[in-house]
Amino acid sequence: MSCCILFLLRKNPTTRQLHNSSTRQFINSSTQQHMKKKITIEVALNEQNVPTEMTWTADDGKQAPQPCKAMLLSLFDEEHKDTLKIDLWTNEMQIGEMDRLFFNTLRSLSETYYNATKNERLANQMRQFAEFFGEETKIIPKKET
């Protein structure tokens, strides 16, 4: 059994963005035409609906579907002011790999938060927690005190 999750990213001229990041710029101009991109995630499930295999592709990519062992997706629901989450991992995912996924995600979230809000104080707190997490999971060496 497999399922397919489709995500559409839209560049909408009426959308207000917080701050543009250097890697993903959304240009808000009334003269810009709508552009759509599609990211496809395919998830193969076993009889207990546990993911056994996952792949993803992007319509602007030039490569075949890429395998992955885990994904964390958060979508902000504007109407309900809440976050919808899809967190999936295959039965092949090891604890050490999950630790590394979360360490990298926490570091990335702190940068994304800073790029979006320019709140350096809170972004630094997030970075410190990511570093603590990395030390505790032995992904990075503990700093000497």
N, C-alpha and C positions, 0 to 999 in steps of 0.2 A: 504494500500500500504506500502511496506517496501523495504528498500534497504540494501545492505550489502557492507561494505568497508573492504577490506583485505589489510593488511600490512605485508610485509616480512622483517625481520631483518636478515642481513647476516653478518657473520664474514668472512671478506675477507683478506687474508694474504697480499695483495698488497695495502690495504687501509692505508693511513697514519693518525694516530690519533694525536690529540693535546696532551692531557694528560689523563691518565686513572683515572677514578673516583673510589672510593672505592666500590661503589654499582654496577657499570657496567663496567667491564673490558673487553676490546677487545684486544686480544693478537695477535700481528702482527708477525707471524713467517712463514717462507716459508715452514715449515714442517707441519703446521696445515692444517687440511682438512676443507673444507667449511661446515658450519653448518647453517641451516636455521631454523628460528622460525616464527610462524605465530600468529598475533594478529588479531582477527576478531571483528569488531564493526558492530552491526546491528541497523539500525535506522528505526523505523516505522513512516510514514508520513501521515498527513491528506490530505484532498483534495487540500489544498493550499500549499502543500509541506513543512509544518511546522512539525518538529519532535514532536511526541507525546510520544514516548518511545524509549529508547536506552539501549542496553546491550553490554557487551564486554566479550571476552574470549581469553585465550592464549593457544596455543596447548600444552604447557608444564605444564599447570595448572591442578589441580585435582578437580576443582570445576565447578559448573554449571555456565552458563552465569550470569554475575554480572550486575545489573541495575545501570544506572547513569543518572543524569539529564542534564549534560553538558560535553562537551569536547572541548579542544583547541589543535589543531594539527598544527605544523609548519614543513614543509619539505624544506630543502635547495636544490634548483635546481642548480646543479653545472654548467651546460651548460649556463644558462642564468644569473647566479650569483644573483638569486632572491629567495625569500621565498614564497612557496605555502602554503596557510592556509586553514584549514577547522575548523571553529568555529561553533559549534552546541549546542543548548540547547532546552530542551522541554518546552512546554507551561506551565508546572507545576513549573518551576524554579522561585523562589522568588528573589527579589532584594537583600535581606540580604544574601541569598545563593550565588548569583553572586558576591557580594562583597567579601565574604569569599573565593570563588574560585580564584578570582583575587589576593587577599592578599596572599594566599598560593602559587599561581603560581609565583607572583613577588618574594617572598622569595626564592622559589626553583630556579628560573632563576638566581638569584644573586649567589647562590651556584654553580649551573651548570657552569655559566660563569667563576667563579673563578677556579673551578676544571679543566676547559678546557684551560684556558689562563694563570692562575696564576697572573692575573692583579688585585692585591689587592685593589689598589686605585679605579678603576672603580667598582669593585664588592662591595666595601664599599658604594659607591654612590648609587648603586642599592639597597643595604640593607636599606640605610637611606630613600630612596623613599618608599620602601615597608613598613617601619615602619610608615612613614607619612601617607600613604594610609590606613594602619590599624587603626591609630588614628582617621583619618577623617571619616572613616566608622564605628567607634566605635567598631571595632573588638578587639582592644587592648586599654587599658586606655592611655590617654594622659600623657606624662611625665610632672612632675612639673618643672617649670623653675625658 
